[in-house]
Amino acid sequence: MLNLVLFGPPGAGKGTQSANIIRKYGLIHLSTGDIFRFNIGNKTELGQLAKSYIDKGQLVPDEVTINMLKSEVNKHVNPKGFIFDGFPRTKVQAEALDEFLAEKDAKVAGMIALEVPEDELKERLRKRAIDSGRTDDANPEIIANRISVYNNETAPVKVFYNAQDKLHKINGLGGIEEITDAIIETIESLKD
Ligand code: ADP
């Protein structure tokens, strides 16, 4: 299995790049944000709970997120691997993922961290709100809260993978294809 963590602040381009990478490598894309939004759309119990956090720009509690992620992974038989997009977002989630994959004799091959300056992120989210209808993209205060949650709770996840020599930083500014190429180059260096 080739398991990758795609990492970056809100608006870094994780979703766009995931689509390009799964096409090339036949991996399964698991975006915790997408799964939460699917549940919100279908008005499930999980969706109602997640919405109460997402609408404030807060993280959904670890236990809920970890259990959901595990059950999504377990839906797949003999997967080639996964791209985890938006997960892990806390150190607790990162530790849980390592443990969970170890039970399957698998591991995270690497973290691909897209780096984009904060001004550019705010501008991208403002534009995305117009098309996506995402309520958490529409309000500058909620965006600011998400960026601050990212800096305080999520950025330490980079330190966690760096300590395992698995952190690969990619410049998230530039053309979409150019960034995809840089990611592919990194993935090639990770393959056995
Ligand atoms: P973005 O990367 O633009 O912030 P996502 O679609 O990844 O958007 O996530 C949207 C929201 O879903 C987050 O702001 C958070 O509230 C919730 N969420 C997504 N993934 C996680 C996670 N791993 N842990 C906790 N909350 C999460």
py3Dmol code that shows the C-alpha trace and the ligand (Angstrom):
import py3Dmol

protein = """\
ATOM      1  CA  MET A   1       0.000   0.000   0.000  1.00  0.00           C
ATOM      2  CA  LEU A   2       1.123   3.522  -0.746  1.00  0.00           C
ATOM      3  CA  ASN A   3      -0.337   5.819   1.870  1.00  0.00           C
ATOM      4  CA  LEU A   4       0.188   9.548   1.610  1.00  0.00           C
ATOM      5  CA  VAL A   5      -0.856  12.406   3.826  1.00  0.00           C
ATOM      6  CA  LEU A   6      -1.646  15.535   1.849  1.00  0.00           C
ATOM      7  CA  PHE A   7      -1.268  18.481   4.123  1.00  0.00           C
ATOM      8  CA  GLY A   8      -1.761  22.219   3.960  1.00  0.00           C
ATOM      9  CA  PRO A   9      -3.781  25.102   5.361  1.00  0.00           C
ATOM     10  CA  PRO A  10      -7.360  25.767   4.199  1.00  0.00           C
ATOM     11  CA  GLY A  11      -7.221  26.843   0.551  1.00  0.00           C
ATOM     12  CA  ALA A  12      -3.784  25.341  -0.119  1.00  0.00           C
ATOM     13  CA  GLY A  13      -5.130  23.245  -2.994  1.00  0.00           C
ATOM     14  CA  LYS A  14      -5.328  19.813  -1.371  1.00  0.00           C
ATOM     15  CA  GLY A  15      -8.543  18.835  -3.141  1.00  0.00           C
ATOM     16  CA  THR A  16      -7.330  19.932  -6.587  1.00  0.00           C
ATOM     17  CA  GLN A  17      -4.017  18.146  -6.246  1.00  0.00           C
ATOM     18  CA  SER A  18      -5.589  14.974  -4.808  1.00  0.00           C
ATOM     19  CA  ALA A  19      -7.708  14.612  -7.926  1.00  0.00           C
ATOM     20  CA  ASN A  20      -4.587  14.716 -10.124  1.00  0.00           C
ATOM     21  CA  ILE A  21      -2.639  12.263  -7.992  1.00  0.00           C
ATOM     22  CA  ILE A  22      -5.326   9.589  -7.570  1.00  0.00           C
ATOM     23  CA  ARG A  23      -5.742   9.537 -11.351  1.00  0.00           C
ATOM     24  CA  LYS A  24      -2.075   8.735 -11.803  1.00  0.00           C
ATOM     25  CA  TYR A  25      -1.567   6.255  -8.955  1.00  0.00           C
ATOM     26  CA  GLY A  26      -4.996   4.626  -8.535  1.00  0.00           C
ATOM     27  CA  LEU A  27      -5.146   5.605  -4.889  1.00  0.00           C
ATOM     28  CA  ILE A  28      -8.293   6.150  -2.854  1.00  0.00           C
ATOM     29  CA  HIS A  29      -8.916   9.762  -1.910  1.00  0.00           C
ATOM     30  CA  LEU A  30     -10.224  10.194   1.630  1.00  0.00           C
ATOM     31  CA  SER A  31     -11.046  13.797   2.463  1.00  0.00           C
ATOM     32  CA  THR A  32     -12.461  14.144   5.958  1.00  0.00           C
ATOM     33  CA  GLY A  33     -13.928  17.548   4.984  1.00  0.00           C
ATOM     34  CA  ASP A  34     -15.764  15.969   2.000  1.00  0.00           C
ATOM     35  CA  ILE A  35     -17.060  13.113   4.143  1.00  0.00           C
ATOM     36  CA  PHE A  36     -18.339  15.556   6.744  1.00  0.00           C
ATOM     37  CA  ARG A  37     -20.036  17.661   4.034  1.00  0.00           C
ATOM     38  CA  PHE A  38     -21.623  14.525   2.540  1.00  0.00           C
ATOM     39  CA  ASN A  39     -23.042  13.709   5.967  1.00  0.00           C
ATOM     40  CA  ILE A  40     -24.241  17.278   6.470  1.00  0.00           C
ATOM     41  CA  GLY A  41     -25.987  17.135   3.081  1.00  0.00           C
ATOM     42  CA  ASN A  42     -27.678  13.884   4.020  1.00  0.00           C
ATOM     43  CA  LYS A  43     -28.616  15.224   7.445  1.00  0.00           C
ATOM     44  CA  THR A  44     -27.093  12.256   9.275  1.00  0.00           C
ATOM     45  CA  GLU A  45     -26.415  12.364  12.994  1.00  0.00           C
ATOM     46  CA  LEU A  46     -22.679  12.641  12.264  1.00  0.00           C
ATOM     47  CA  GLY A  47     -23.426  15.494   9.853  1.00  0.00           C
ATOM     48  CA  GLN A  48     -25.435  17.468  12.415  1.00  0.00           C
ATOM     49  CA  LEU A  49     -22.655  17.083  14.950  1.00  0.00           C
ATOM     50  CA  ALA A  50     -19.905  18.016  12.480  1.00  0.00           C
ATOM     51  CA  LYS A  51     -21.825  21.060  11.247  1.00  0.00           C
ATOM     52  CA  SER A  52     -21.929  22.559  14.724  1.00  0.00           C
ATOM     53  CA  TYR A  53     -18.107  22.696  14.695  1.00  0.00           C
ATOM     54  CA  ILE A  54     -17.434  23.355  11.011  1.00  0.00           C
ATOM     55  CA  ASP A  55     -19.715  26.399  10.894  1.00  0.00           C
ATOM     56  CA  LYS A  56     -17.627  27.991  13.639  1.00  0.00           C
ATOM     57  CA  GLY A  57     -14.343  27.167  11.951  1.00  0.00           C
ATOM     58  CA  GLN A  58     -13.466  24.675  14.707  1.00  0.00           C
ATOM     59  CA  LEU A  59     -12.213  21.125  14.396  1.00  0.00           C
ATOM     60  CA  VAL A  60     -14.613  18.238  14.794  1.00  0.00           C
ATOM     61  CA  PRO A  61     -13.546  16.315  17.954  1.00  0.00           C
ATOM     62  CA  ASP A  62     -10.736  13.802  17.467  1.00  0.00           C
ATOM     63  CA  GLU A  63     -12.663  10.736  18.577  1.00  0.00           C
ATOM     64  CA  VAL A  64     -15.486  11.343  16.108  1.00  0.00           C
ATOM     65  CA  THR A  65     -13.085  12.082  13.246  1.00  0.00           C
ATOM     66  CA  ILE A  66     -10.796   9.119  13.936  1.00  0.00           C
ATOM     67  CA  ASN A  67     -13.689   6.644  14.131  1.00  0.00           C
ATOM     68  CA  MET A  68     -15.139   7.962  10.899  1.00  0.00           C
ATOM     69  CA  LEU A  69     -11.779   7.739   9.116  1.00  0.00           C
ATOM     70  CA  LYS A  70     -11.204   4.158  10.261  1.00  0.00           C
ATOM     71  CA  SER A  71     -14.607   3.042   9.069  1.00  0.00           C
ATOM     72  CA  GLU A  72     -13.996   4.688   5.647  1.00  0.00           C
ATOM     73  CA  VAL A  73     -10.624   2.937   5.273  1.00  0.00           C
ATOM     74  CA  ASN A  74     -12.158  -0.396   6.263  1.00  0.00           C
ATOM     75  CA  LYS A  75     -14.730  -0.132   3.457  1.00  0.00           C
ATOM     76  CA  HIS A  76     -12.004  -0.924   0.912  1.00  0.00           C
ATOM     77  CA  VAL A  77     -10.762  -4.421   0.138  1.00  0.00           C
ATOM     78  CA  ASN A  78      -7.129  -4.720  -1.006  1.00  0.00           C
ATOM     79  CA  PRO A  79      -6.631  -1.019  -1.682  1.00  0.00           C
ATOM     80  CA  LYS A  80      -3.544   0.174  -3.566  1.00  0.00           C
ATOM     81  CA  GLY A  81      -3.284   2.919  -0.999  1.00  0.00           C
ATOM     82  CA  PHE A  82      -4.867   6.103   0.251  1.00  0.00           C
ATOM     83  CA  ILE A  83      -4.409   9.814   0.019  1.00  0.00           C
ATOM     84  CA  PHE A  84      -5.476  11.251   3.334  1.00  0.00           C
ATOM     85  CA  ASP A  85      -6.627  14.805   2.676  1.00  0.00           C
ATOM     86  CA  GLY A  86      -7.404  16.957   5.689  1.00  0.00           C
ATOM     87  CA  PHE A  87      -6.435  14.135   8.048  1.00  0.00           C
ATOM     88  CA  PRO A  88      -4.580  13.941  10.404  1.00  0.00           C
ATOM     89  CA  ARG A  89      -5.211  17.470  11.629  1.00  0.00           C
ATOM     90  CA  THR A  90      -4.035  17.033  15.214  1.00  0.00           C
ATOM     91  CA  LYS A  91      -1.168  15.132  16.814  1.00  0.00           C
ATOM     92  CA  VAL A  92      -3.691  12.772  18.430  1.00  0.00           C
ATOM     93  CA  GLN A  93      -5.096  11.952  14.978  1.00  0.00           C
ATOM     94  CA  ALA A  94      -1.578  11.394  13.591  1.00  0.00           C
ATOM     95  CA  GLU A  95      -0.763   8.941  16.362  1.00  0.00           C
ATOM     96  CA  ALA A  96      -4.073   7.135  15.861  1.00  0.00           C
ATOM     97  CA  LEU A  97      -3.395   6.818  12.116  1.00  0.00           C
ATOM     98  CA  ASP A  98       0.057   5.317  12.671  1.00  0.00           C
ATOM     99  CA  GLU A  99      -1.372   2.811  15.116  1.00  0.00           C
ATOM    100  CA  PHE A 100      -4.307   1.917  12.877  1.00  0.00           C
ATOM    101  CA  LEU A 101      -2.107   1.390   9.803  1.00  0.00           C
ATOM    102  CA  ALA A 102       0.416  -0.637  11.811  1.00  0.00           C
ATOM    103  CA  GLU A 103      -2.406  -3.059  12.659  1.00  0.00           C
ATOM    104  CA  LYS A 104      -2.723  -3.606   8.906  1.00  0.00           C
ATOM    105  CA  ASP A 105       1.048  -3.931   8.402  1.00  0.00           C
ATOM    106  CA  ALA A 106       0.952  -0.605   6.602  1.00  0.00           C
ATOM    107  CA  LYS A 107       2.372   2.849   7.207  1.00  0.00           C
ATOM    108  CA  VAL A 108       2.338   6.446   6.011  1.00  0.00           C
ATOM    109  CA  ALA A 109       4.954   6.681   3.251  1.00  0.00           C
ATOM    110  CA  GLY A 110       5.185  10.446   3.489  1.00  0.00           C
ATOM    111  CA  MET A 111       3.502  13.734   4.157  1.00  0.00           C
ATOM    112  CA  ILE A 112       3.239  16.148   1.263  1.00  0.00           C
ATOM    113  CA  ALA A 113       2.860  19.621   2.708  1.00  0.00           C
ATOM    114  CA  LEU A 114       1.620  22.351   0.374  1.00  0.00           C
ATOM    115  CA  GLU A 115       2.961  25.725   1.428  1.00  0.00           C
ATOM    116  CA  VAL A 116       1.025  28.884   0.547  1.00  0.00           C
ATOM    117  CA  PRO A 117       1.343  32.354   2.126  1.00  0.00           C
ATOM    118  CA  GLU A 118      -1.578  33.489   4.294  1.00  0.00           C
ATOM    119  CA  ASP A 119      -2.654  36.458   2.111  1.00  0.00           C
ATOM    120  CA  GLU A 120      -3.001  34.188  -0.899  1.00  0.00           C
ATOM    121  CA  LEU A 121      -5.003  31.649   1.153  1.00  0.00           C
ATOM    122  CA  LYS A 122      -7.502  34.273   2.235  1.00  0.00           C
ATOM    123  CA  GLU A 123      -7.940  35.423  -1.352  1.00  0.00           C
ATOM    124  CA  ARG A 124      -8.465  31.860  -2.632  1.00  0.00           C
ATOM    125  CA  LEU A 125     -11.049  31.067   0.055  1.00  0.00           C
ATOM    126  CA  ARG A 126     -12.907  34.293  -0.691  1.00  0.00           C
ATOM    127  CA  LYS A 127     -13.127  33.293  -4.372  1.00  0.00           C
ATOM    128  CA  ARG A 128     -14.033  29.665  -3.565  1.00  0.00           C
ATOM    129  CA  ALA A 129     -16.946  30.789  -1.376  1.00  0.00           C
ATOM    130  CA  ILE A 130     -18.614  32.306  -4.433  1.00  0.00           C
ATOM    131  CA  ASP A 131     -18.777  28.952  -6.299  1.00  0.00           C
ATOM    132  CA  SER A 132     -18.766  26.328  -3.558  1.00  0.00           C
ATOM    133  CA  GLY A 133     -21.518  27.717  -1.353  1.00  0.00           C
ATOM    134  CA  ARG A 134     -19.461  26.533   1.629  1.00  0.00           C
ATOM    135  CA  THR A 135     -20.653  28.551   4.607  1.00  0.00           C
ATOM    136  CA  ASP A 136     -17.245  28.181   6.290  1.00  0.00           C
ATOM    137  CA  ASP A 137     -15.612  29.941   3.318  1.00  0.00           C
ATOM    138  CA  ALA A 138     -17.979  32.910   3.206  1.00  0.00           C
ATOM    139  CA  ASN A 139     -17.217  34.684   6.450  1.00  0.00           C
ATOM    140  CA  PRO A 140     -13.798  36.342   6.982  1.00  0.00           C
ATOM    141  CA  GLU A 141     -14.010  35.805  10.758  1.00  0.00           C
ATOM    142  CA  ILE A 142     -14.579  32.063  10.330  1.00  0.00           C
ATOM    143  CA  ILE A 143     -11.744  31.888   7.809  1.00  0.00           C
ATOM    144  CA  ALA A 144      -9.446  33.674  10.261  1.00  0.00           C
ATOM    145  CA  ASN A 145     -10.493  31.182  12.947  1.00  0.00           C
ATOM    146  CA  ARG A 146      -9.714  28.219  10.667  1.00  0.00           C
ATOM    147  CA  ILE A 147      -6.283  29.629   9.885  1.00  0.00           C
ATOM    148  CA  SER A 148      -5.587  30.144  13.577  1.00  0.00           C
ATOM    149  CA  VAL A 149      -6.780  26.585  14.403  1.00  0.00           C
ATOM    150  CA  TYR A 150      -4.461  25.416  11.647  1.00  0.00           C
ATOM    151  CA  ASN A 151      -1.494  27.274  13.105  1.00  0.00           C
ATOM    152  CA  ASN A 152      -2.148  26.120  16.679  1.00  0.00           C
ATOM    153  CA  GLU A 153      -3.450  22.564  16.357  1.00  0.00           C
ATOM    154  CA  THR A 154      -2.628  21.337  12.885  1.00  0.00           C
ATOM    155  CA  ALA A 155       0.828  22.722  12.127  1.00  0.00           C
ATOM    156  CA  PRO A 156       2.309  20.478  14.912  1.00  0.00           C
ATOM    157  CA  VAL A 157       1.359  17.476  12.746  1.00  0.00           C
ATOM    158  CA  LYS A 158       4.176  18.592  10.420  1.00  0.00           C
ATOM    159  CA  VAL A 159       6.616  18.369  13.303  1.00  0.00           C
ATOM    160  CA  PHE A 160       5.313  14.860  14.018  1.00  0.00           C
ATOM    161  CA  TYR A 161       6.102  13.613  10.485  1.00  0.00           C
ATOM    162  CA  ASN A 162       9.316  15.588  10.293  1.00  0.00           C
ATOM    163  CA  ALA A 163      10.534  13.651  13.344  1.00  0.00           C
ATOM    164  CA  GLN A 164       9.951  10.479  11.297  1.00  0.00           C
ATOM    165  CA  ASP A 165      11.790  11.987   8.297  1.00  0.00           C
ATOM    166  CA  LYS A 166       8.570  11.899   6.304  1.00  0.00           C
ATOM    167  CA  LEU A 167       7.915  15.600   5.717  1.00  0.00           C
ATOM    168  CA  HIS A 168       8.115  16.804   2.095  1.00  0.00           C
ATOM    169  CA  LYS A 169       7.398  20.490   1.566  1.00  0.00           C
ATOM    170  CA  ILE A 170       6.015  21.605  -1.794  1.00  0.00           C
ATOM    171  CA  ASN A 171       5.568  25.180  -2.952  1.00  0.00           C
ATOM    172  CA  GLY A 172       1.803  25.590  -3.396  1.00  0.00           C
ATOM    173  CA  LEU A 173       2.135  28.802  -5.419  1.00  0.00           C
ATOM    174  CA  GLY A 174       2.255  28.482  -9.189  1.00  0.00           C
ATOM    175  CA  GLY A 175       0.399  26.630 -11.923  1.00  0.00           C
ATOM    176  CA  ILE A 176      -1.712  23.607 -10.943  1.00  0.00           C
ATOM    177  CA  GLU A 177       0.235  21.286 -13.267  1.00  0.00           C
ATOM    178  CA  GLU A 178       3.581  22.558 -12.092  1.00  0.00           C
ATOM    179  CA  ILE A 179       2.584  21.764  -8.501  1.00  0.00           C
ATOM    180  CA  THR A 180       1.267  18.319  -9.522  1.00  0.00           C
ATOM    181  CA  ASP A 181       4.636  17.597 -11.177  1.00  0.00           C
ATOM    182  CA  ALA A 182       6.503  18.532  -8.011  1.00  0.00           C
ATOM    183  CA  ILE A 183       4.230  16.217  -5.977  1.00  0.00           C
ATOM    184  CA  ILE A 184       4.749  13.358  -8.447  1.00  0.00           C
ATOM    185  CA  GLU A 185       8.493  13.786  -8.211  1.00  0.00           C
ATOM    186  CA  THR A 186       8.240  13.436  -4.427  1.00  0.00           C
ATOM    187  CA  ILE A 187       5.964  10.379  -4.631  1.00  0.00           C
ATOM    188  CA  GLU A 188       8.378   8.688  -7.024  1.00  0.00           C
ATOM    189  CA  SER A 189      11.128   9.163  -4.453  1.00  0.00           C
ATOM    190  CA  LEU A 190       8.925   7.485  -1.814  1.00  0.00           C
ATOM    191  CA  LYS A 191       8.031   4.350  -3.746  1.00  0.00           C
ATOM    192  CA  ASP A 192       9.855   1.167  -2.722  1.00  0.00           C
TER     193      ASP A 192
END
"""
ligand_1 = """\
27
ADP
P -10.204 23.170 4.374
O -8.942 22.408 4.112
O -10.549 24.124 3.309
O -10.283 23.764 5.749
P -11.769 20.740 4.669
O -12.799 20.416 3.664
O -10.579 19.860 4.756
O -11.428 22.215 4.346
O -12.420 20.791 6.127
C -13.548 21.554 6.426
C -13.849 21.512 7.931
O -14.149 20.146 8.322
C -12.685 21.913 8.837
O -12.612 23.309 9.031
C -13.041 21.158 10.140
O -14.047 21.824 10.864
C -13.636 19.861 9.631
N -12.582 18.823 9.508
C -12.084 18.293 8.347
N -11.125 17.369 8.606
C -11.015 17.311 9.965
C -10.182 16.588 10.861
N -9.259 15.716 10.422
N -10.340 16.783 12.195
C -11.259 17.634 12.664
N -12.057 18.370 11.880
C -11.941 18.221 10.543
"""
view = py3Dmol.view(width=600, height=400)
view.addModel(protein, "pdb")
view.setStyle({"model": 0}, {"cartoon": {"style": "trace"}})
view.addModel(ligand_1, "xyz")
view.setStyle({"model": 1}, {"stick": {}})
view.zoomTo()
view.show()
